[in-house]
């Protein structure tokens, strides 16, 4: 018999080869900590799960998280692009003009952190771009922030990947 429990702060996830044992474990945890069973897994730590029991297929995606980033960075109505990075000028040109960004270092680090979370959980396709952007976290320039926002435009067109 195998039982898997995953906990993160106040969120938990459990799976077991025996439904009776899983029910027992959940009951014991509920006695000690007062948990609430939310039923079958749909969302855990910002990652969405969908499955087809007939074909034994599982899909993991983060469409809701991508949508929240697009909203936060005012890119909901942007035009999607086909690649996360401009091949000719990956981080833009130093001569490009950009609007000033309030607290650029914090804003850039926050966006790169969000992209890193996406990359780790469900989007390995943006790995190289996130690596390149993260190298500028200590001293970003406005062009780096623009390149990070370009990744969001790519994600808009590939939300369901």
C-alpha positions as CSV (number, residue, x, y, z in Angstrom):
1,X,0.0,0.0,0.0
2,X,1.3,3.5,-0.9
3,X,0.1,6.8,0.4
4,X,1.3,10.2,-0.7
5,X,0.8,13.4,1.4
6,X,1.9,16.8,0.1
7,X,1.7,19.8,2.4
8,X,2.5,23.4,1.9
9,X,1.6,25.9,4.7
10,X,-2.2,25.4,4.9
11,X,-2.8,23.5,1.6
12,X,-2.6,19.7,1.4
13,X,-2.9,17.0,-1.2
14,X,-3.3,13.2,-0.6
15,X,-3.4,10.1,-2.7
16,X,-3.4,6.5,-1.8
17,X,-3.7,3.1,-3.4
18,X,-6.4,2.2,-0.8
19,X,-9.4,4.4,-0.4
20,X,-10.1,3.0,3.0
21,X,-6.6,3.9,4.2
22,X,-6.9,7.4,2.7
23,X,-10.2,7.9,4.5
24,X,-8.6,6.8,7.8
25,X,-5.5,9.1,7.3
26,X,-7.8,12.1,6.4
27,X,-9.9,11.4,9.5
28,X,-6.8,11.3,11.8
29,X,-5.4,14.6,10.3
30,X,-8.9,16.2,10.7
31,X,-9.0,15.2,14.4
32,X,-5.6,16.9,15.0
33,X,-5.8,19.9,12.7
34,X,-9.4,20.4,11.6
35,X,-8.9,20.1,7.8
36,X,-11.6,20.5,5.2
37,X,-11.8,18.0,2.4
38,X,-12.4,19.9,-0.9
39,X,-12.9,16.7,-3.0
40,X,-11.0,15.6,-6.1
41,X,-7.9,17.6,-7.0
42,X,-8.6,20.6,-9.3
43,X,-6.2,23.3,-8.1
44,X,-3.2,23.0,-5.9
45,X,-0.8,25.9,-5.2
46,X,-1.9,27.8,-8.4
47,X,-1.5,24.8,-10.6
48,X,-4.7,23.4,-12.3
49,X,-5.2,19.7,-12.8
50,X,-7.5,18.0,-15.3
51,X,-7.8,14.3,-16.0
52,X,-9.5,11.8,-18.1
53,X,-10.1,8.6,-16.1
54,X,-11.0,6.6,-19.2
55,X,-7.7,7.2,-21.0
56,X,-5.6,7.7,-17.8
57,X,-4.5,11.1,-19.0
58,X,-3.5,14.0,-16.7
59,X,-3.1,17.6,-17.8
60,X,-1.3,20.2,-15.7
61,X,-1.6,23.9,-16.6
62,X,-1.7,27.4,-15.1
63,X,-4.2,29.3,-17.2
64,X,-5.7,31.1,-14.2
65,X,-2.2,32.2,-13.0
66,X,-1.3,33.4,-16.5
67,X,-4.6,35.4,-16.7
68,X,-3.8,37.0,-13.4
69,X,-0.4,38.1,-14.6
70,X,-1.8,39.5,-17.8
71,X,-4.3,41.5,-15.7
72,X,-1.7,42.7,-13.3
73,X,0.6,43.9,-16.1
74,X,-2.3,45.3,-18.1
75,X,-1.7,42.9,-21.0
76,X,-5.2,41.3,-21.2
77,X,-5.9,42.8,-24.6
78,X,-2.3,42.6,-26.0
79,X,-1.5,40.8,-29.2
80,X,0.1,37.4,-28.6
81,X,3.4,36.6,-30.1
82,X,4.9,33.3,-31.3
83,X,8.2,33.2,-29.3
84,X,9.0,34.3,-25.8
85,X,12.2,36.0,-26.9
86,X,13.2,38.2,-29.8
87,X,15.8,36.3,-31.7
88,X,17.6,39.4,-33.1
89,X,17.6,41.4,-29.9
90,X,16.8,39.1,-27.0
91,X,16.8,41.8,-24.4
92,X,16.0,44.7,-26.6
93,X,18.4,47.5,-27.5
94,X,20.1,49.8,-25.0
95,X,18.9,52.7,-27.3
96,X,15.2,51.7,-27.1
97,X,13.0,54.2,-25.3
98,X,10.8,52.9,-22.5
99,X,8.4,54.6,-20.1
100,X,9.8,54.9,-16.6
101,X,8.9,52.0,-14.2
102,X,8.3,52.8,-10.6
103,X,10.7,50.7,-8.4
104,X,12.2,48.9,-11.4
105,X,14.3,46.4,-9.4
106,X,11.4,45.2,-7.3
107,X,8.9,45.2,-10.2
108,X,11.3,43.2,-12.4
109,X,12.2,40.7,-9.7
110,X,8.5,40.2,-9.0
111,X,7.8,39.5,-12.7
112,X,10.8,37.2,-13.1
113,X,9.8,35.3,-10.0
114,X,6.3,34.8,-11.4
115,X,7.8,33.6,-14.7
116,X,10.1,31.2,-12.7
117,X,7.1,29.8,-10.9
118,X,5.4,29.1,-14.2
119,X,8.5,27.6,-15.7
120,X,9.1,25.2,-12.8
121,X,5.5,24.1,-12.5
122,X,4.2,23.8,-16.0
123,X,6.0,25.8,-18.7
124,X,9.5,24.4,-19.5
125,X,9.2,26.2,-22.9
126,X,10.1,29.5,-21.3
127,X,13.1,28.2,-19.4
128,X,15.9,29.7,-21.5
129,X,14.2,33.1,-21.5
130,X,13.6,33.1,-17.7
131,X,17.3,32.1,-17.2
132,X,18.4,35.0,-19.4
133,X,16.1,37.5,-17.6
134,X,17.1,36.3,-14.2
135,X,20.7,37.2,-14.8
136,X,19.7,40.9,-14.6
137,X,17.7,40.8,-11.4
138,X,20.2,42.8,-9.4
139,X,20.4,45.7,-11.8
140,X,17.6,45.5,-14.4
141,X,17.2,48.1,-17.1
142,X,13.8,49.2,-18.6
143,X,14.6,47.1,-21.7
144,X,14.8,44.0,-19.4
145,X,11.4,44.7,-18.0
146,X,10.1,45.1,-21.5
147,X,11.6,41.7,-22.5
148,X,9.9,40.1,-19.5
149,X,6.6,41.6,-20.5
150,X,7.2,40.1,-23.9
151,X,7.2,36.7,-22.3
152,X,3.7,37.5,-21.0
153,X,2.6,38.2,-24.6
154,X,3.9,34.8,-25.6
155,X,2.1,33.2,-22.7
156,X,-1.2,34.9,-23.7
157,X,-1.1,33.0,-27.0
158,X,-0.1,29.7,-25.4
159,X,-2.2,29.8,-22.2
160,X,-3.5,26.2,-22.6
161,X,0.0,24.6,-23.2
